[in-house]
Every structure is written in C-alpha cells, then in structure tokens.
Amino acid sequence: MDLQIDKEFAEKIPPLTKEEYEQLEANILADGVVINPLIVWNGVIVDGHNRYRIIQAHPEIPFQIHEKTFSDRYEVIAWICKNQLGRRNLTPAQRKYLIGKQYEAEKARHGFDESIQSRDELGQFHRMGQNVPSGDEVRTSEKIARELGTNERYVRRAEEFARGIDAAEEAVPGIKQEIFSGDIHPPDKDIVAVARAPSEERKALAEQLRHPGSAKKNSTFFFQDDEPEDDEDEDAPVEFKPSTASILAISEGMDSSSDRSGSGVDTEFIILELGNALESMMFRWETCISDYRKEAMAKDCQKKIKELVLEGIRYLQQYKGGVRNEVI
C-alpha cells in the first residue's frame, strides 16, 4: 500500500540520529515484522515515518496500519506533538518547540474560523483583525499547561520560540537541527528575535545564532551612572525574602515538567532549571525596558532600577563559589 508523507506532519517528528535509525532497522529485521502499526489519516502517515522508510527498503517485512480519525489537519498536528512529547529522549529545545506547535495547532482548531485567518510567510496562522488573545486561546494555553505540568505563560513563550525556530530554518536551512541536537545553544530571546525581525534581516540573525554573544550587543537600556556605589559591599550576604506573590510567580515560572522529583536529579537538570530562570529574567528585563524606554529613563525610575540591580548583584554574589553555604 502506498502511503503519503505530509511535509508539515513529518517536520513535527524529531529526527532519529544515525545510530538510532540503524538500531531501529536492526530491531525490525531481527523481529521479522514491524510490531507497532503505522498511524494513518486518510492515507497520510501521522506516526511511523521512520518505520515506513525501513519498510520501503525491506518490502518483505510485514506491517500493519491503524487508521485514526481526526476532524482536520490541525488536530493531527496537535496529536503528533502530544505523542512526541511522550518520548523520553527529547532535548529541551525539541520539547519547547513541540509545545509551541501544539499550542499553535490547537488555537487554529478552537475559537478560530479558518475563513477569517491568514498564514504568514512561515505558514503560521493569524486571526485577521484581532491582536489580543481570545478567551479560547487563554483556555487552550491553560489546558496544555495542565497536561504538561507547566504554566500557561511558558506555553505561550514556547509558541514564540517555535516561530523563531521556523523562521531561522527558513532563512538558514539546517540550523533547526543544530539547535535541536544541542550543537549550538543560542538564547531563546535571540531565537524569538528572528521571527520578529523583517524578512530581509532574518538570514543574518539566524546565522548569528551559531555564534551567540560574539557580535557587539546593542543594549536596549543604559544607566546614567552604572558604577556601583563606593559603600556597597558586593560580597556581603543578603537575605532574600521574596513576597508571597513573587514565590507563586517564580514557582509557576519554573519550566520543568511534572517529572521533577526534587531529589536524585542530575547536573543537566539543575543547570537547565537555573539557566531557564536566568534567561527568563533577562528576557523580561530587556522586554520591559525596551517597551517602556521613555518612562524608564525618568530620574526616579532610573534610581529604583539601579537599586534592583544592586540587590540582584548582591544576591548572585553569594553563588560565586557555585553553591551558597547555607544550601549545602
């Protein structure tokens, strides 16, 4: 039976490494059968693209097809993303991308009339004549967040991340896999910036993702006096007492999955968690100052911002040795 491969569906499947593909092929040949059926919708493969490639190379191998019913292609994409998120070998970038694409697809299904939608040059859907999220969009992000054990702000940021990945891939083919494989580690805000930039600037920005930090940064904000006060002891310990609201916001902002156990985690988990927290802070500062630059330049606001900066410096100074003594 000849099955079709939809490019948009196939792109949602994180590719196997050469070793993983060869192992899958060896397992199928050893079993003499494809144990897991191919999931198909109207003759189009939804799940099992790698198995199908192996079947084509070894037509003597028997396999089964499971026809699944979907209302439209957006439901298919959402299902693919959810199914792939169940895999244990996803990199953080792959996971975030799939969450973003699931959110995008489910928004296209719920509360949107396709007749009043338009696609941009990346093929992403936008509702014409409306710039604010509808109630359905908010409910969709909250639903996905509950399913994944994260928060809805992370889901919305994941969509922006996915748009940036798609924009970068269109401008510089192959860079998506470099990010997914971990060969390069550009900050999320730089990836998001690619999609937000005019089309003629995207290629340069996408190429810069391979060398984050190497170009001279154009800061969105500067202090009138950015030297620390003479009487400030940067190494002095500071007791961090966040408000109840801050505790809740920080807790919701931690983007690890519900698998977080609180014990027995490895170094990668710890660094990922702290790195995401730091990146989120930097992104929010840059966005806020950029959006409200005129107001932020007021003398009184500058003074208060500097106080926050010094408070942050004092706090982070406690971790110059790696871990604060009290935590050990």
N, C-alpha and C positions, 0 to 999 in steps of 0.2 A: 504493500500500500504506500502510495506516495503522499507524504505529509508536507505541509508548507511550514516555512520558518518565517515568522514576522520579525523584522529587524528590531522594532521597538520593544517587543517582548523579550527577544534574545539579549538585548543590551542590559536588561534588568538582572540577568543571571551572572553573578560574579564568576569570572572565568577560572577554570582549574589551572594549576601550574602544570608544566610538562610532566613532572613526576606523578602528580595526582591523576592526570589523564591516563598515563601509561599504567598506573596501578588499577584504575577502574577497568581499563581494557583487559588487563591480565585477569582480573577477577571474573569478568563476564565470560572470557574464553575458558577459564577453569570450570565455571559453573555450567557452561554449555547452554545457557539461557539468560535472558535479561529478566531478573527476578522482579524488579519494580516496573510497573507498567508506565508507559508514556501517557502523560495527561494531555488531552487534546480538546480543543474547542473549535467546532466547525471545520475540522481538517487542519487546524493550525496547532503546532506544538506549543503548549503552555509550560510544561515541565518535562525535562528529559532530553534537552538539546544535545548534551554530550553523549548520552546513550544512543541517540539516533545517529550521530556521526559514526559511532563504533559499529552500529548495525549496518550502515551503508558500506562500511569497509569489510564487514563479515556477514553477507546476506544469508548465510546458512544458519545464523543464530536466531532462534525463535524469540518472539517478544509479544507483549500484549498491549492493548490500547484501552485507556479508560476515558470515555467521552464525558466531559464535565460541562454543565450548563452555566452560562453567565448571561447577564442581561445586556452587557455591552463591553467594549474593549477596555473601558476604564475599570470595570470590576475585575477584568482579567489582570490588568497591571497591578491593582491593589492586592489581589490574591497572590500573584507572583512575589511581590515584595514581602508580604507577610510570611509566605512559605520560605523564602530565602533567609528571612530574619531568624528562622528557627535553626539555621545552621550554626555550628559551634566554631567554625574556622573563619569567620568574617573578621576583617580588620576593622578598627574603629571608623575609618573613612568609608568603607563599604557599608557598614551598618548605618551610619548617619545618612548616606546617600539613599539607601533603600527606604528609610523612614521618610525622608523628604519626598521621594517619588510616590510612596504610598499615600501620603497626605495630599499631594497634588492630584493623584488619580481619584481619591475619594471625594475631594472637593468638586471635581468635574462631574461626579455622579450625584451628589447630594446638594440640592438647592440651586442648581445651575441649569438653565435652559440652553442647550447647545446652539440654538438658533441665535442667541444673543452673546455668544462667545466668539473670541478670536484667538488665533495662535500667533505668537511672536516668531521671530526668525529661528528660534531654538525649538519650535514646536510646542512651547508651553502654553497652557490655556490661561486666558484672562477674560474676566467678565467685562463687557463693554459698558462704559458709562458709570462704573462704580469702583471706587478706590479703597473702600473700607471693607473689612471682613463682614460677611453676613452672619446672622445667628447660626446658620447651618455650618459655616466654616468654623466658628468657635467650637460648636459641639463636636465637629469632626476632629479637631486637634485634641480636644479633651478626651474623646473616646480612644483615639490612638495612644495618647499618653497613658491612659489607664491600662490599656492592653499591654504596653511595653514596660510599665513600671517606671516611667519618667514623668516629666511635666510638659504641659502644652506649649510653654514658651520654647522648650527645646525642640519640639516637633516643628514649630513654625520656623525656627532657625535652621533646622535640617532641610526644609524646603529651599531656603535661600542658598544653603550650601550646595544642594543638588543642582540648582540653576547655575551656580558658579562652575561646578564640575562640567556640566553640559556645555556651557559657553567656552570654557577653556579647551575642552576636547574638540569642539568645532573649529576653534582658532588654531590649535596645535594638536593634531591627531596623535594619539598615543599617550598624552600626558595624564589622562584619566587613570590608566592602568599603573602609571608610575606612582600616582598618589595612592591608589588602592593597595598596591603591593608594599607601600612603605619605603620605596626607593627615594622618594622625596617627601618632606614634611612641611609644606607651606602652612602658615597660619590660616585658620578659617576665614578671618576677615579679608585676607588677600584673595582667597578663592571667591568669596562673595563679591568682591570688588570687580572681578572680571565680568560678571553678568550685568552689573550696574553701569559699566562703562559703555561709551558709544562703540558701535561695532568696529570702527576703524582703529580703536585703541586696544581692542581685546587681545590681539596677537602678541603685542609687546608685553602686556600684563600677564598673559598666560605663560609666556617664556620666562618671565621673571619669577614665576612660582618655583622654577628649578633652582633659583639662587635667592631665597628669601633673606632679606637683610643686607644684600650686597650693594644695592642701589642706595643713593642718598635719600633718606626719608624726608618727605615734606610734612612736617608736623602740622596738625590742624590747630594747634594752640601753643602759646608760649607764655611764660610768666614774666612779668615786668622785672622781677628780682628772683632768679631761680637758685640763688646761693643759699644754703642753709644758714640759719641764724647762728652767730658765734656761740651763744649759750645753749645750743641744742646738742645734747649728747646722743648721737645716733645709735651708740651701742647700749644705751640704757634700756633695761627691760621695760615693757609697757604692758599693763594688764588689759587684755582685750575683753570687753564686756559688751557684746552686741545686744541690741534691743530684741524683744520678742519678735517683732516684725522682721528684723534682719535675720534672726535664726530661721524663721519659716522660709524666707526668700532664699537663703543660702542652701537650706535643705532641699527645696524644690529645684534649685539650680544645678545640683549635682546630677550629672547626666548619665551615671552608670545605671545599668539595668537592675531589675529586681533580683538578679542573681547575686548582688552584693551581699556577702555574708558577714562582714565585719571582722573576720579572722581568717587566717590562712591564705591571705591574698599574696600575689607575687609583686615584684618590683614594678613590672609593667603596669599593673593595675593602679598602684599608688601614684606613679609618675603621670599616668593618663588622667587620673582624677584631679591631681593638683594642677597639671598643665591646663586642663579644661577650665578649672576655676580661674586661673590667672588669665587665660585668653579671654574668657567671658568678661572679666573686669576691664581688661584693656580695650576690648571692643566697645563696651558700654561707655567708657570714658571718652573714647575717640568720637563715637556717635553723638553723645550728648554735647560735647564741646563744639563739634562741627555744626550741629543743628542749631545751637543757640550761641554762636560765637559772639555776636554783638552784646548780648546780655552778660556773657561770661567775662567780657573784657572790662566790665564795670569794676571800679576800685574795690568796693566792698566784697564783690563776688570773688575777685582775684585773691583777696586776703583769706577768705574762707576756704577756697580751693587749696591754697598753699597749706593751710592748717591740716586739711585732709591728707595732702601729700606727705607732710612730715609725720603724721600719725601712721600712715601706711609704711613709711620707711622705717620708723622705729619698730613697728611690729615685725616686718620681714627681717630686720637685722638680727632678731632672735634666732633665725634659722640659717644664719651664715655657716654654721658648722654642720648643717644637714638636718638635725632634729633638735628642737628645744629641749633643754634638760628635763623640764617637768614632765614631758611626754614620755620619756624613756621608762 
